[in-house]
Structure formats: C-alpha cells, structure tokens
Amino acid sequence: MQACEGRMTKRSECCRQRGITPRFNSFLVLSVLLTCTFFRVEAGGHRYWILFWDRGERRTIEQTRQFAHDLGITDRALWRRSKVLPANKLIDEQDLPVSEEYLRQIEATGVRVKSVSRWFNAASVEGGMEQLLMLRELPFVRYLQPVATFRKQKPPLDPLGEMLRLRKGTGTGGPEYGSSFTQLNNIGVVDVHKRGIDGSGVIIGMIDNGFNEHRIHPALRNIKVLAEYDFVQRDNNTMRAPGEYPGQGNHGAGTLAVIGGYEKGKLIGAAYGASFLLAKTEVDSVEIQGEEDLYVEGLEWLERNGADIISSSLGYIDWYTYNDLNGKTAVTSRAARTLARKGVLLVTAMGNEGTYRDPRTRSTGTLIAPADADSIISVGATFSDGELASFSSTGPTSDGRIKPEVVAQGVSVFTMYGESGYGFSSGTSFATPLVAGVAALVLSVHPHLTPMELRQRLLSTARPLEMTVPNNFIGWGMVDAVRAVGFVAPLPERFVLYDSYPNPFNGSTTISFGAPESKPVELSIYDLLGRRVRTLFNGEARAGENRFVWQDARDERGARVTSGVYLVRLKAQGAVLTKKVVYIK
C-alpha cells in the first residue's frame, strides 16, 4: 500500500486520485484510513474523534438542572447564558457528561483517550488501525472523524514579522502607554481609557499555546487570572512545563499582554481591567502540532467558568478544504456557534495565509477555521495606518459570507517578551486581542448586550478606511472603541485640525481632524520649504473625528525623513489649516 505523503493538500490529492474524499461519514472515513495514511504516525499512532449515539444511562436534563455546580457550570456562566436563553433552558443536552462506561469500553480496545467533548458527545483518541476497526464495531459508536491539525499563525518572515527586542529609550508613545500607544490610539482605546473604562467586570477567556512568564513578567504578573488550565499537561499551570519546546507559551503570553498587560510607561493592554481565564491547548514544537480536540475542550471549559468573550489566535485547516469553510463543517467552527448560543462572543484570527488563493485570478478566500463561523468576530490585520497586511487572510466563506468582520493593527504590535523584556510582533494573532479588548470595553459599559448585539455594535461603528465596505479584505473596517462604546463627540461647526500626538516624536505620530460633514479633504505633510513630503489622505472625510498615523515618519517613497520641523496641512472646502510637528531621530 502506498502512503500519501507531504502536506495536507498533497494527501488530499492522493486520495482524490483514488476516488476518495476526506469527509466525515463513518464508512467513508474508515475507507479513507484504510486506503491512505492520512495521519502523521507518532508515538501514539492515529488521532481521531469518536462520536457516540447517546450519553448512556444518565440522569435526565431536568434532574441535571438541579446540579449545575456538579457539572462545573459557575453561577457567572448561568447569568451570562440567561441573556440569550430562557430560564428553563440554561442547561441542555450539551451540558451532560459523556458516558464514563463508553469511555471505559473504548479504552479497553487499547486506544488512549486524549480529550472529551460534552458539546459533541465525543472523545478524541489515539491508537492504531487495529483499534480503529474494533471501535467501529461498538454499538454505541456513531461514527469516526479525523482530528484536524493546528495551523500555526505565523506571517511570512520579514523585519516587521519577527519578535524584536527593544533597547531602552525607544518608546514612541505617550508617557503612560510607551510603545503600545499607537496600536491602541488608532482604534480609539486611549480615549475610552480616559473615561475610566478599562474592561472591569468582564471575564475574558484566552486560548493559546500557553502563557509563559505570566506570573513573572512586570506587565503580566498583576493580571487578574481567575483560573488557568493546561489541557496538554493536565494541570493548573499554563506556563512552559519542564521538557517542553523552548518557545512553548510565548505566543499566548504575547497575545495576553496585548489585551491585558499593564506596566506604566512600557505597555498597557486594551482591556487591562478585565479578569481572565487561561486555557493552554496547543503543543508548540516543530515535530508535534496541537490539534482541534484540545481546543474544543478548552472552549467548553472557558464557557462553563463564565467567560463573556474568548480571544483566540489559533486556527485549523488540515482535513478541511475551502469548500468545508462554510461555518458548519469544521469542528472548531461548530463549537464557535455553540458559544454564541450560550452567550459568549468568540473573537478569532483570520489566519496568515495571504490575500489570494490564486494570485493570477485574484480569487480571495484564504481564511481558516474557526474564522468561517457565523455569530463571531473574525479579525484581519493592518499596518498602523490602516493599510492591509499582505499576510492577512481574506474571505469570503465557501457559502459566500463576508469575512473578516473587522481589522486592527497586526503589523509591529508592541507586546511583552521573555521574563521582563518587550518587543514587536506581527500577525492576525496580535490584531485579534486588540479587537477582543475593544469588545470587553463595550461590554463593561453595556453588560447586558448579547453576543450578536455586541458583534453588530462593533461592525456598525467600525471605520471604513479607504475602501467600500463591507468587503472580503477589511470587512466592515477598523474597529473603533469610542464609537462602539457610545462616546461620540458632537460634530464640530467647522473643520478643525487637532494637535498631533505625540509631538515631538521619534517613531510614529497620530494626526486627526474634525469635520462638520462628509466632504472631500486632503491631509498632507510638508517640509519648511513648502515641499510635499507625504499625502496621508485624499478623499471623502467622515463627519466627526478622522484619525490617521504618520507611520515611522516615512515619505512617499517609504524612506524616513530627516529630523526637523514639518507642517501638517489640511485642505478642505473653504479652509486650509496647518499645524507643526517635530520629528527627532
């Protein structure tokens, strides 16, 4: 028998040539496993889901509702569910445990149970082909399904995409925010913080490859962590365990810092006042990749423990083709829909698969699961000035829905690094916690919003940037915390050019103006000799505040300007306004 080799696309092609499609009918999956070696055989063998017909001899749902705490469902989770469910439906069939007798019987075949899902009434197991055939004959087994593989969320390698250590004195933001100022200011978070809103009262669930140094790093050690669980090691420590890959937990720690970190003068997270639940579900190494089973188990744990919002910078694509990205096929996408039905908003990364599936035809649709789910927020990545990052995955879903929902800065996002350091990192992974942080700020002011109401609020208040929205590159636009929370300043009576901040600056500076109505404007940078250096915007202004970033003081050619005084000039109907800004290298 010839085995399929290489990446998932090659394995799928091998089986297509033999007339087999890797979908999830029980007999078909069995044939697939017998015909082609889809799984990477490691120490434990093949990895697959076992779905059961029923839950065995269990108490009824009515009896179970009297024992919610026995199921690990917190009072906070029940309160949150009450926003979307009637009182007599707060606990349903999906909350019932999987039959322990069924688990004992499948383990008796010699397989190893890796994870259990209440929502899908299923267990993921690891074992060989002989055990697979035995399992298929058990009367309570409904069908078998491959476990998809985690797609690492790393953008193409480039100077901006690497995690870089910073030297002291290179901060470019305000005195409190340090270098995290830009990523927060261009989505309105700084203005919301000034109103005293920091995410307090909201519980955010984080799901990632661990949260290394979160008890040590100055920006993380004071975060309010309500609970944490390592689904890989099966213990209550989500930091790197002895013997694990050296990079294990760095990715999750970075995303946690972006949303919840706080060290004054260095880094402030978007929702630093929130409380957090931490779930470690991924194995981060070259040889072994984490899988969707632990991710689903992690989502279930976060929901039971009362998370209002879950920030996920993970994604899955192996075993799934583009046609499967319809929000109904991938296990993680189906789990995301369940979250919404239970009152939780999932904010998840679109992926770093690039803009086009086929550059020749310019066909989009490079997203990965669970970004294809409905009733969630999927997040794309931009530069700080709103330009779409080339690695940011695009929609639509295979059934034609627009993705992403919104975008945020995902290039050179400032975050923590190591035990006490800081650095920049890129990817939709780092745009995602910024958006989840904005969602938390909104929910802290409007705690009774349902996931769909919160989702709609973020979409309807997003800034459209320079594109016609919604579209499959930036969705409805860049998330805007001020408008989403509801703090919309009154319209100015005439065009107003505000002072740039920071000024002087040695990295990037934010330039904003107020418009009494939607009118054509031009916002440009000039030197003192009157020569145009850079046009930041030339188009239709939005009524109200319009905010732009002069990224790294670069001219039209992309080169950094020399130190000195420059003029910010706003040309509008009947007005030419000018402000000075000082750049210091």
Secondary structure, 3 states (H helix, E strand, C coil): CCCCCCCHHHHHHHHHHCCCCCCCCHHHHHHHHHHCCCCCCECCEEEEEEEECCCCCCCCHHHHHHHHHHHCCCHHHHHHHCCCCCHHHCCCHHHCCCCHHHHHHHHCCCCEEEEEECCCCEEEEEECHHHHHHHHCCCCEEEEEECCEECCCCCCCCCCCCCEECCCCCCCCCCCCHHHHHHHHCCCHHHHHHCCCCCCCCEEEEEECCCCCCCCCCCCCCCEEEEEEECCCCECCCCCCCCCCCCCCHHHHHHHHHHHCEECCCEECCCCCCEEEEEECCCECCCCECEHHHHHHHHHHHHHCCCCEEEECCCECCCCCHHHCCCCCCHHHHHHHHHHHCCCEEEEECCCCCCCCECCCCECCCCCECCCCCCCEEEEEECCCCCECCCCCCCCCCCCCCCCCEEEECCCEEEEECCCEEEEECCHHHHHHHHHHHHHHHHHHCCCCCHHHHHHHHHHCCECCCCCCCECCCECCECCHHHHHCCCCCCCCCCEECCCECCCECCCEEEEEEECCCCEEEEEEECCCCCEEEEEEEEECCCEEEEEEEHHHECCCCCECCCEEEEEEEEECCEEEEEEEEECC
